[in-house]
């Protein structure tokens, strides 16, 4: 019997790993790149302009190794857009 302990960053589903990553509103709107944690260290993930909260990106082969064979599962990154709760009047004007 093997017990798998929950991890604070990764959630395992079979050979795939899921990671939730918050991103800033401006990054979701304009696009850019972020660093995301993987089992092998950090990886760069490109965020396209107009990304919506809840969008999932796939990093092929960055998941758990398969029990039989040398292949690995994938890592899926779910992004959550952080929307500011308060704005200055200048920030509000720029958004309008």
C-alpha positions in Angstrom: 0.0 0.0 0.0 1.3 3.4 -1.0 0.0 6.6 0.5 0.6 9.8 -1.4 0.9 12.9 0.7 -0.8 16.1 -0.5 1.6 18.7 -1.8 1.2 22.5 -1.2 2.0 23.4 -4.9 1.1 20.3 -7.0 -2.1 18.3 -7.2 -1.7 14.8 -8.8 -4.2 13.2 -11.0 -2.8 10.0 -12.4 0.5 10.9 -14.1 -0.5 14.5 -14.6 0.2 17.3 -12.1 -2.0 20.4 -11.7 -0.7 23.7 -10.4 -2.7 26.9 -9.7 -0.9 30.1 -10.5 -2.2 33.6 -9.8 -1.4 36.2 -12.5 -1.9 40.0 -12.5 -4.8 41.6 -14.4 -2.3 43.5 -16.6 -0.5 40.3 -17.6 -3.7 38.6 -18.5 -4.8 41.6 -20.6 -1.5 42.4 -22.4 0.2 39.0 -22.3 3.8 38.1 -21.3 5.7 35.4 -19.6 5.8 34.0 -16.1 8.0 31.5 -14.2 6.1 28.5 -12.9 7.3 25.8 -10.5 7.8 22.2 -11.9 9.3 19.1 -10.4 12.5 19.9 -12.2 12.8 23.5 -11.1 11.2 26.6 -12.8 9.9 26.8 -16.3 8.9 29.8 -18.5 5.2 29.9 -19.5 4.0 32.3 -22.2 0.7 34.0 -21.3 -1.2 35.2 -24.5 -3.0 38.5 -24.4 -6.6 38.2 -23.4 -6.1 35.2 -21.1 -9.2 34.5 -19.0 -9.2 33.3 -15.4 -9.4 29.5 -15.2 -7.4 29.0 -18.5 -5.3 25.8 -18.4 -1.9 25.5 -20.1 -0.1 22.2 -20.7 3.6 21.6 -20.2 4.2 18.2 -21.9 6.3 15.7 -20.1 6.7 17.7 -16.9 4.4 15.5 -14.8 4.9 12.3 -12.8 6.9 9.4 -14.4 4.7 6.5 -15.5 5.0 3.4 -13.3 6.0 1.2 -16.3 8.0 2.9 -18.9 10.2 6.0 -19.2 7.4 8.4 -20.2 6.1 11.2 -18.0 2.7 12.7 -17.6 2.0 16.4 -18.2 1.9 19.4 -15.9 -1.2 21.5 -16.3 -1.1 25.1 -15.1 -4.4 26.8 -14.2 -4.1 30.6 -14.1 -6.3 32.7 -11.9 -6.5 36.4 -12.8 -6.1 38.7 -9.8 -8.5 41.6 -10.2 -7.7 44.6 -8.1 -10.2 45.4 -5.5 -9.3 49.1 -5.2 -8.0 51.6 -7.7 -6.7 55.1 -7.5 -8.5 57.7 -9.6 -5.6 57.8 -12.0 -5.7 54.0 -12.5 -9.4 54.1 -13.0 -9.1 56.7 -15.7 -6.5 54.7 -17.5 -8.7 51.6 -17.5 -11.7 53.6 -18.7 
